[in-house]
Amino acid sequence: MNLINEVKKKKELRYLPDSIVKRALNRTHNNVKDSRALLRKYFGVFLTNRVLKGKGSIEEILKTHISSKKRNYESIYREIFKITEIVGSVIDLGAGVNGFSYKYLREFAGPVEYIGIEASGQLVDQMNNYFKNEGLETSCKGFHLDLFNISEIKKILRKSTKKRLVFMFQVIDALENLQKNFSKEFIIEIAKESEIIVLTLSTTSLSGRKKFQVKRTWITRFLEENFNIKRDFNLNGERIIIFDKK
Ligand SMILES: C[S@@+](CC[C@H](N)C(=O)[O-])C[C@H]1O[C@@H](n2cnc3c(N)ncnc32)[C@H](O)[C@@H]1O
């Protein structure tokens, strides 16, 4: 049996794109157990039962996903759209359950198009079911895609309505851990097909227990050198950096 299928035997990893599983196998010298552990850390851990089954109110779903649970969507969107003029679309890279926050997004951004790109097939299905049930499917859509597939992502961005605002909420760590230094190239390429980017970093560890001092100075330096930083602030355990092209 091929190693990719072997890794994917586990329920929570079954619907990841093969390209991502392959990357994990490369990082772990083809060790199935280690690949699973790596993938669980960056993908599977977010799939709580409630998220998988799509049960509960949107507030409950947003609260059960590990990276969005501390987030107050009203506050974060209020802050983001304070300085950002009218946008036509929001393209959310590594969306997690953010699609369920569309009603908050609409409150501050107006009736924007929303595109969520996510590796976890279950999350994409849940997101699209939600959009359908709410009659939002003409303006909102989830895509099951690997962010490493930059050319596909850029195609989607090209088709999106301007002004395009890209979210990269707490996704850099996953990219870096599957391929070191990929995120720099990624941000540069995405910026070519977008007008404004909001990148966030968690300032607490995944378990939320210990405060971890990831200063991630490399990203600050990189963004300052290559982009125009419009705002950089902290909100509920999350550092939020808003930038556009120089
Ligand atoms: C820490 S979670 C953040 C989710 C959401 N952006 C948020 O902040 O609430 C990272 C998300 O990015 C997705 N992700 C990570 N690497 C990815 C990749 N290469 N392609 C697509 N999605 C990816 C994971 O499946 C996960 O849902």
The ligand as an SDF file (V2000), in Angstrom:
LIG
                    3D

 27 29  0  0  0  0  0  0  0  0999 V2000
   -4.4780   27.3550   12.8220 C   0  0  0  0  0  0  0  0  0  0  0  0
   -5.7580   27.0060   11.7010 S   0  0  0  0  0  0  0  0  0  0  0  0
   -6.4080   28.6240   11.4190 C   0  0  0  0  0  0  0  0  0  0  0  0
   -7.7910   28.6130   10.8490 C   0  0  0  0  0  0  0  0  0  0  0  0
   -8.3750   29.9960   10.5790 C   0  0  0  0  0  0  0  0  0  0  0  0
   -7.5820   30.7130    9.5880 N   0  0  0  0  0  0  0  0  0  0  0  0
   -8.4490   30.7770   11.8660 C   0  0  0  0  0  0  0  0  0  0  0  0
   -7.5360   31.5610   12.1430 O   0  0  0  0  0  0  0  0  0  0  0  0
   -9.4090   30.5970   12.6140 O   0  0  0  0  0  0  0  0  0  0  0  0
   -4.8900   26.7160   10.1980 C   0  0  0  0  0  0  0  0  0  0  0  0
   -5.8110   26.2690    9.0930 C   0  0  0  0  0  0  0  0  0  0  0  0
   -5.1000   26.3120    7.8660 O   0  0  0  0  0  0  0  0  0  0  0  0
   -5.3330   25.1320    7.1510 C   0  0  0  0  0  0  0  0  0  0  0  0
   -4.1380   24.8860    6.3570 N   0  0  0  0  0  0  0  0  0  0  0  0
   -2.8740   24.7500    6.8130 C   0  0  0  0  0  0  0  0  0  0  0  0
   -2.0180   24.5110    5.8030 N   0  0  0  0  0  0  0  0  0  0  0  0
   -2.7580   24.4890    4.6680 C   0  0  0  0  0  0  0  0  0  0  0  0
   -2.4650   24.2590    3.3110 C   0  0  0  0  0  0  0  0  0  0  0  0
   -1.2350   23.9850    2.9060 N   0  0  0  0  0  0  0  0  0  0  0  0
   -3.4670   24.3260    2.4200 N   0  0  0  0  0  0  0  0  0  0  0  0
   -4.7400   24.6100    2.8130 C   0  0  0  0  0  0  0  0  0  0  0  0
   -5.0840   24.8190    4.0960 N   0  0  0  0  0  0  0  0  0  0  0  0
   -4.1110   24.7490    5.0240 C   0  0  0  0  0  0  0  0  0  0  0  0
   -5.5680   24.0690    8.2370 C   0  0  0  0  0  0  0  0  0  0  0  0
   -6.3160   22.9710    7.7670 O   0  0  0  0  0  0  0  0  0  0  0  0
   -6.3150   24.8540    9.2960 C   0  0  0  0  0  0  0  0  0  0  0  0
   -7.7120   24.8240    9.1120 O   0  0  0  0  0  0  0  0  0  0  0  0
  1  2  1  0
  2  3  1  0
  2 10  1  0
  3  4  1  0
  4  5  1  0
  5  6  1  0
  5  7  1  0
  7  8  2  0
  7  9  1  0
 10 11  1  0
 11 12  1  0
 11 26  1  0
 12 13  1  0
 13 14  1  0
 13 24  1  0
 14 15  1  0
 14 23  1  0
 15 16  2  0
 16 17  1  0
 17 18  1  0
 17 23  2  0
 18 19  1  0
 18 20  2  0
 20 21  1  0
 21 22  2  0
 22 23  1  0
 24 25  1  0
 24 26  1  0
 26 27  1  0
M  CHG  2   2   1   9  -1
M  END
$$$$
